[in-house]
Amino acid sequence: MNIVILDGFTTNPGDLSWDFLKEYGTIEVYDRTPKELTVERSLPADILITNKTPLPESVLSQLPNLKYVALLSTGYNIADIDYLKTRGIPVSNIPDYSTEAVAQHVFAFILEHFNAVALHSEAVRRGEWTCCPDFCFLRSPVMELMGKTIGIIGFGKIGRSVAAKAKAFRMNVISYTPNPKADAEGIEFVSLDELAERADIVTVHTPLTEATRGFIGRDFIKKMKKGSFIINTSRGPVVDEQALADALNSGHLAGAGLDVLSTEPPKADNPLLTAKNCLITPHIAWAGKETRERLLDILHGNIKAFAEGKPRNVVNP
């Protein structure tokens, strides 16, 4: 079989290996694939592997050899899975590989906001402690997490992991989800409006669908407590970016932590790039080496299962 990887660089920038795929056929790995080359590069593929290179019907319909699509992500909106289903071509994703990494990143945002470690470290490096008449100084408030309320939107595996870590900090945990979990001890499930009104921290863990696009919009943000903090590590389009920027610049929200934006890389005029108190990381919550090793292990299992005629993790059954 011919195996083509359209955009392997972010998953494996050189510190891991694709050699496990040689067991299943010939491999062609592209670091990145521009739109105009997607069809040409994909034409030989029996197995096509992609992360963020779009595979719409207009591309897929030109690939007569295609038998299987393997995604390098949990989300699968990058490929037209309905069209592929009509051709009997299974699409497999990578579930559950980044749960702990994303939850860890949520708390990286929270701790930076509440403890201002970078701000104070830079002040020390500028000599402000050396010249200080006192044994300590503050350049911004430092706050405890204990007793604060975190509102988790979406209560899948990542939401549960965030909740467990919040409980370890002795925080109050509330959550909004369409399907409350009976086994979630110590978690209070509330309406979306109540979550907005009560939470000191809101963290979003919902997939991108037509129902969730712009889900965190101007109305929701207005209902949030003044001085609260919002985090998005799910998908950028879930948040109305202009509404969030306006709330940050007006001081209604104290800050935001974002690992995803509506367009990635962002356009230079994205309002969040210049918004006040907005921490932005370049979609790296998933990208730890251990996490990527886990991703490739799951990919290997997906390819093996397909080769044996029993594809797994199929998102278009």
C-alpha positions in Angstrom: 0.0 0.0 0.0 1.0 3.6 -0.6 0.9 5.7 2.5 1.0 9.5 2.2 1.4 11.9 5.2 0.3 15.4 4.1 1.5 17.5 7.1 3.7 15.5 9.4 5.9 18.3 10.8 3.8 19.5 13.8 3.2 15.9 15.0 6.8 14.8 14.3 9.3 17.7 13.8 12.1 15.2 13.8 12.3 13.9 17.4 10.1 10.8 16.6 10.0 8.2 13.8 7.6 7.2 11.1 9.4 3.9 10.5 6.6 1.9 12.0 4.6 2.6 8.9 7.1 0.8 6.7 5.5 -2.5 7.8 2.4 -1.6 5.8 3.8 -0.1 2.6 5.8 2.7 1.1 5.7 6.0 2.9 5.9 9.6 1.6 6.0 12.2 4.3 5.5 15.9 3.6 6.1 18.4 6.4 3.3 20.7 5.0 1.0 20.6 1.9 -0.3 23.8 0.4 -3.9 23.6 -0.9 -2.9 23.7 -4.5 -0.7 20.5 -4.1 -3.1 18.4 -2.0 -4.6 16.4 -4.9 -1.3 15.9 -6.6 0.4 14.6 -3.5 -2.6 12.5 -2.4 -3.2 10.8 -5.8 -0.9 7.7 -5.1 -2.3 7.1 -1.6 -4.2 4.0 -0.5 -3.8 5.4 3.0 -3.9 9.2 3.5 -2.8 10.7 6.8 -3.6 14.3 7.7 -3.7 16.6 10.6 -4.8 20.0 9.4 -4.6 19.7 5.6 -8.3 20.0 4.6 -9.9 17.1 2.7 -13.1 18.4 1.2 -15.2 16.4 -1.3 -13.6 18.5 -4.1 -10.3 16.9 -3.2 -11.4 13.5 -2.2 -13.4 12.9 -5.4 -10.2 13.1 -7.4 -8.5 10.3 -5.4 -9.5 7.0 -7.0 -7.0 4.9 -5.1 -8.0 6.0 -1.7 -9.0 3.3 0.8 -8.5 4.8 4.2 -8.0 8.2 5.9 -6.1 8.3 9.2 -6.3 11.5 11.1 -3.5 12.8 13.4 -6.1 14.5 15.6 -9.1 13.9 17.8 -11.3 16.4 15.9 -12.4 15.2 12.4 -14.0 18.3 10.8 -10.9 18.6 8.5 -12.2 15.8 6.3 -15.6 15.3 4.6 -16.5 12.2 6.5 -20.0 11.9 5.1 -18.7 11.9 1.5 -16.1 9.3 2.5 -18.8 7.2 4.0 -20.6 7.1 0.7 -17.5 5.6 -0.9 -17.1 3.1 1.9 -13.8 4.7 3.0 -13.4 4.7 6.8 -11.9 7.6 8.7 -10.1 7.0 12.0 -9.2 9.7 14.6 -6.9 9.7 17.6 -9.0 9.7 20.8 -7.9 10.4 24.3 -4.2 10.9 23.6 -4.0 14.5 25.0 -6.4 14.5 27.9 -3.8 15.1 30.6 -1.7 17.4 28.5 -4.6 19.7 27.8 -5.8 19.7 31.4 -2.2 20.6 32.4 -2.2 23.5 30.0 -5.4 24.8 31.5 -3.7 25.0 34.8 -0.6 26.6 33.3 -2.9 29.5 32.2 -4.7 29.6 35.6 -1.5 29.6 37.6 0.2 32.3 35.4 -2.9 34.5 35.8 -3.3 34.0 39.6 0.4 34.0 40.5 1.9 36.3 37.8 5.2 34.3 37.9 6.5 35.7 34.6 5.7 39.3 35.5 7.5 39.0 38.9 10.4 37.1 37.5 11.1 39.8 34.9 10.8 42.5 37.6 13.5 40.7 39.6 15.7 40.3 36.5 15.4 44.1 35.9 16.9 44.7 39.4 13.7 45.7 41.1 14.3 43.3 44.0 17.9 44.3 44.4 16.8 47.9 44.9 13.7 47.1 47.0 13.7 48.4 50.6 11.5 45.4 51.7 12.0 41.7 51.5 9.2 41.3 48.9 7.1 43.4 46.5 4.1 42.9 44.3 3.7 44.2 40.7 0.2 42.7 40.5 -2.2 40.9 42.9 -1.4 37.3 43.7 -4.5 35.2 44.5 -5.2 31.8 46.0 -7.2 29.2 44.0 -8.6 27.6 47.1 -12.3 28.5 47.4 -12.5 29.9 43.9 -15.2 28.5 41.6 -14.2 27.0 38.3 -16.9 26.5 35.6 -16.2 23.7 33.2 -18.2 23.8 29.9 -18.2 20.3 28.6 -17.6 17.3 30.8 -15.9 14.7 28.7 -12.5 13.2 29.5 -10.7 16.5 29.5 -13.3 18.3 31.5 -13.2 15.5 34.1 -9.4 15.8 34.3 -9.6 19.5 34.8 -12.2 18.9 37.6 -9.9 16.5 39.4 -7.0 18.9 39.4 -9.3 21.7 40.5 -10.5 19.6 43.4 -6.9 19.0 44.4 -6.5 22.8 44.7 -9.7 22.8 46.9 -11.7 24.7 44.4 -15.4 24.6 43.9 -16.3 22.9 40.6 -19.4 23.5 38.6 -20.1 22.3 35.1 -22.4 22.7 32.2 -23.0 19.7 29.9 -26.0 18.5 28.0 -25.6 15.1 29.7 -24.7 15.4 33.4 -22.7 12.5 34.8 -24.2 10.7 37.8 -20.8 9.4 38.9 -19.1 12.8 39.0 -18.7 13.1 42.8 -18.3 16.6 44.1 -19.3 18.3 40.8 -22.4 20.5 40.7 -24.1 20.5 37.3 -25.7 23.8 36.4 -27.3 25.7 33.5 -25.0 27.7 31.2 -26.3 31.0 32.5 -25.7 30.0 36.1 -22.2 28.9 35.3 -21.4 32.2 33.7 -22.8 34.1 36.7 -21.0 32.1 39.4 -17.6 31.0 38.0 -14.4 32.9 38.8 -12.8 30.9 36.0 -14.6 29.5 32.9 -12.8 26.8 30.9 -14.2 25.6 27.6 -14.0 21.9 26.6 -16.5 21.4 23.8 -16.1 20.1 20.3 -16.6 22.4 17.3 -20.0 21.8 15.7 -22.6 24.1 14.1 -24.3 24.3 17.5 -21.1 25.4 19.4 -19.7 27.8 16.8 -19.7 31.2 18.5 -21.2 29.5 21.6 -19.2 31.7 23.9 -20.5 35.0 22.5 -21.3 38.5 23.7 -24.4 37.5 25.7 -22.6 34.8 27.6 -19.5 37.0 28.3 -21.8 39.8 29.6 -23.2 37.3 32.1 -19.8 36.4 33.4 -18.7 37.8 36.8 -16.7 41.0 36.5 -13.0 40.2 37.0 -13.4 36.6 36.0 -11.0 34.6 33.8 -11.8 32.6 30.7 -9.8 29.7 29.1 -10.3 28.1 25.7 -8.2 25.0 24.8 -11.0 23.4 22.6 -11.5 25.0 19.2 -11.1 28.7 18.3 -14.4 29.3 16.6 -16.3 28.3 19.7 -15.5 31.8 21.0 -16.6 35.1 19.5 -13.2 36.7 19.4 -14.3 40.3 19.0 -16.7 40.0 21.9 -13.9 38.5 24.1 -11.4 41.2 23.1 -14.0 43.9 23.9 -14.6 42.4 27.4 -10.9 42.3 28.1 -10.2 45.8 26.9 -13.1 47.2 28.9 -12.0 45.4 32.1 -15.1 43.4 32.4 -12.9 40.3 32.3 -9.6 40.2 34.2 -7.9 38.0 31.6 -8.1 35.1 29.2 -5.9 32.1 28.3 -6.2 30.8 24.8 -4.4 27.9 23.1 -6.7 28.1 20.0 -7.9 30.8 17.7 -10.5 31.0 14.9 -7.8 31.0 12.2 -4.4 29.3 12.8 -2.0 30.9 12.3 -4.0 34.0 13.2 -4.4 36.9 10.9 -2.5 40.0 12.0 -5.7 41.9 12.7 -7.1 39.3 15.1 -8.4 41.5 17.9 -7.1 39.2 20.6 -3.5 39.7 19.6 -3.7 43.2 21.1 -6.3 42.6 23.8 -5.4 43.4 27.4 -4.4 40.6 29.8 -4.7 37.9 27.1 -2.4 34.9 27.3 -2.1 33.2 23.9 -0.1 30.0 23.1 0.2 28.7 19.6 -2.0 25.5 19.8 0.6 23.6 21.9 -1.5 22.1 24.7 -1.3 18.7 22.8 2.3 19.0 21.7 4.4 17.5 24.5 6.8 14.8 23.3 5.2 12.1 25.5 1.7 13.2 24.1 2.9 12.9 20.5 4.5 9.5 21.2 1.1 8.4 22.5 -0.6 9.8 19.4 1.7 7.8 17.1 1.2 4.7 19.1 -2.6 5.1 18.6 -2.0 5.8 14.9 0.0 2.6 14.6 -2.9 0.7 16.1 -5.3 2.3 13.8 -3.3 1.5 10.7 -2.7 -2.1 11.9 -6.4 -2.6 12.5 -7.3 -1.3 9.1 -4.6 -3.6 7.5 -6.2 -6.5 9.3 -9.7 -5.6 7.9 -11.0 -4.4 11.3 -10.6 -0.6 11.3 -11.0 1.0 14.7 -11.7 4.5 16.1 -13.8 5.1 13.0 -15.7 8.4 13.0 -17.9 7.6 10.0 -19.2 4.1 10.6 
